[in-house]
Amino acid sequence: MKIIFIGDVFGKPGRKIILDHLERLKHDYAADVFIINGENLADGKGLTEKTTKPLFEAGVTAITSGNHLWDRHDALDYLKTETRIVKPLNFPEAALGSPVLNLQLESGDLTLLCLTGQMFMPACDSPFSAMETFLQNKPDLSSPILVDFHAESTAEKRAFAQMFDGRIAAMVGTHTHIQTADEEIMPLGTGYITDVGMTGPHDSVIGVKKHLIIEKMRTGMPVRYEVANSGLQINGVFLEIDAHTRKTLFIKRIREHIAE
């Protein structure tokens, strides 16, 4: 199976990029799965039905998330029913959203998970224990597992991938909005990249108008964040996974500058 995973789609500029380029990307990579991390879809923080529905209608297969998933109160009822939005597996069971998404594709089945890190992040259960428990409870799971590990610490992401090398098909990192140049297939067949980066306005500080963040850091005073709108880029990763061996066959970073 051929999968495009696009990282941290940020605000209206990021959403427009997906709507404008989704079909082209799917064609260019002959992809049959198109997944995005969407926890920053709505003004850079959280998501809503209004911001996700057009993306699903355009062909987005599924949306992973992170610690900002529940930031928009007007999305909470929507999260009760929209199963294609995956919440972090290591948050409480009562937290709204789907902890696991099983995709049935022509090229085979795919299990999609999301986990958040603990280092420099809001409180959550151990992603290591949550993943181990999931695998122990699914000993007969025959589909490849793709994990979006939404975390700040590069070491935590790397340790997670090392621990589960060969037991999951791929681990793609999100959250920092900075793409890393370390994509690889690990020794036991797990595809890996520390962070796939941000899709949206890169003439910014991780998506926010740069002068606002500079002012906040220079003065220590609170400022109201606003989504930037220039320096548009697509950041993501392309994966080819063998549905039978449940290993990654090929991994390639996607990094495209969008003409404005």
N, C-alpha and C positions, 0 to 999 in steps of 0.2 A: 504494500500500500504506500501511496505517495501523499505526504502530509506537508502542508504549509502551516506554520505557527507564527503568528505576528504578535510582537511584543507591545505591551502597555500602550494601547491606542488611547491617545490623550486628547480629550475635548472634541469640539466641533471640527477643528482642522484634521485630527486623526480620523474621525468618522468619515469625513469627506474623502480622504485618501483611500480608505477601504472601499467606499462606494464607487469611486472612480476607477480603481485599479484591480479590484478583486477578480473580475473575469479574465483580465489580461494575465495576471499572475497565475491563475489556475491553468490557463492555456500554456503559458511559458514553461511551467513545471509539470504539466500533465497531472496535476494534483487532483485527487478525489476527496480530500479532506482539507477544510480551511478553518483553522481555529485561531481565535484571538484572545489575548488577555484584555478584559474590558473593565477593570475596576476603576479606571480613570475616564470613562466615556463621557460622563456628565460634568462638564465644566472642570474637568481634571480631577474630580473626586467623587467616586461612586458611579452608579449607573441607574437608569430608569427604563421603564417600558418604552417611553418615547425615543430614547437613544439606542435601544437595542433592536426594536422591531424592524426598522428599515434594514439593519445589517443582516438579520436572519432572512428577511425577504430577498435580499441581494445575493444570498448564498453562503453566508457564514454558517458553518456546521455547528459550532459550539463556542461558548465563551467561558474562559476560566477567570479567576478573580484573585482576591487577596484580602488584606486587612481593611480595605476601604469599601468592601462589597455592600455593607449595610449603612453607609453614611447618608444615604438619601431616604428620608422617611417615606416619600411617595413611591418608593420601589418595594416596600416590604410586602404588600399584598401580592404584587407581581411575582416576587421570588417564591411565593407559596405554590405557584402553579407552573412556572416556566422551568421545565426540567433540563433545558439545554444550557443553563447557567450553573456552573460547578463551583460550589463553595469549598473552602479549605477543609480537608478531611480531619484535621486536628483541632477544629473548633468544636464546641459542644454540639451534641446531637440535636438539641432544640434550636440551634441557630438556623435561620431560614436558608433554603437552597438545597441543591442536590449534592450529596457528598461523593457520588460516583455517577459517571455517565458511560453507559455501554452503547457504543455506536455499531450498528449493523450496516456494513458496507459491501459493495459488490466484490471488493478486493479482500474481504475478511472482516472479522469483528475487531474492534479496538476499545480498550478500557481507558477512560480519561479520568485522571485524578488531579487535584490541586492540594498543595500543602503550603503552610507559611512557616518561616523560620522563627526561632526564639531569640537570637542575638540581635540586639538593637531594634527589636520589634515589639508591638503590643503583645500582651500575655496570650499564650496559647499552649496547648499540650505539645509534648515532644513530637516532632515530625518523624523522628526515627522510630519511636514506639508505635505511632499511629500506622506507619507503613508496614512495620513488622506484624502488627496485629491484623491488618487487612490481608496480608499474604497468608498468614496462618489460618485465617477464617475462610480463605478461598483456595484450598489446596488443589482443587480441580479446575481452576481458572485456566482456560486454554487460549484466551486472546492476549495479544501484546498489551502492555501497560505503558501509557505515556503520562509522565508526571510533569506538571508545571510547579516548580519549587519557587515560591514567591518569598524572597528573603534578601536581607541587606548584606549579610556576611558572605564573602566569597569562600571562606574556609568552611562554613557550615554547608554551603551548597556542594563543595567538592567532597567533603566527608560523606554526605548523603549519597552522592553518586558512587563513591568507592564502596560504601556498605552494600548497596543494592545492585552493583554491577552484575549483569547476567540474570538478574531476577526481574528487572523491568526493561522494557525495550528502549526507553529514552527518558532523560531528565533534561528539561529546558528551564533555565533560570529566568525569573522576571523580578521586577520591583525597582531596581536601581536606575532604570531608564538609560543606562550607558551600556552599549553593546561591547562584549568582550570578544577577543580574537582567539579563542581557545577551543573551538569546536573540534570534537574528536569522537572516534569510536573506541570505547574503553576495552581493556583486554578480554573481557568476557562477553562483549557484544552490545553494551549499552551505549547509545548515542548520548552525547553530553555537550552542553555549552553553559558557561557560568551565567551569562545574561544575554538575552536576545535583543535587548535594547528597547527604544521607544519609537512608536510610529506617531508622528505629529510634528510640531514646530521645534526644531533644534536650535534656532536663534533665540535661545531662552536659557533658563536654568531648570532643567528637567521638566520643561513644558510651560513654566510660568514666565511671564514677562521679566526679563533679566534685571531691569532697573528696580523692580519691586523687591526682588530677592537681595540684590546688592544693598539696597537701603535697609532692609531688615537686618542683614548681617553686619552692616557698618554701624548701625545705631542701636541695635537690640530692641527696637520698638516693633510692635505688631503692625502688620500691613495686610490689606485685603488682596488676596491672590487673584490674578487675572490670567487667563490662558493666552499665551503668545500666538502669533499667526504667521511667522515667517521661518525660513530655513527648513522647509518641509522635507521629511525623509520617511521612507519605509524601512523599518528594522524588523528582522525576523530570522527564521531558519527554515530550510527545506530538509525533510527527512524521508528516506525510503526505508521502510520496515518490512521484514519478511513475516507474513502472518503465521507461518508454520513454525519457524525456529524462534520467533518472537525476539529477534535481534535486529539492530540497525545495520543496514547495508551501506548507507550513504548519508552524509550530513553536509550541508552547505549553508553558510550564512547568507542572508539576504540584506543588502544595504543599498538603498536607491535614493538618490536625490531627486526631488520632484520639482519640475519647472513651475515657477509662479507667474 
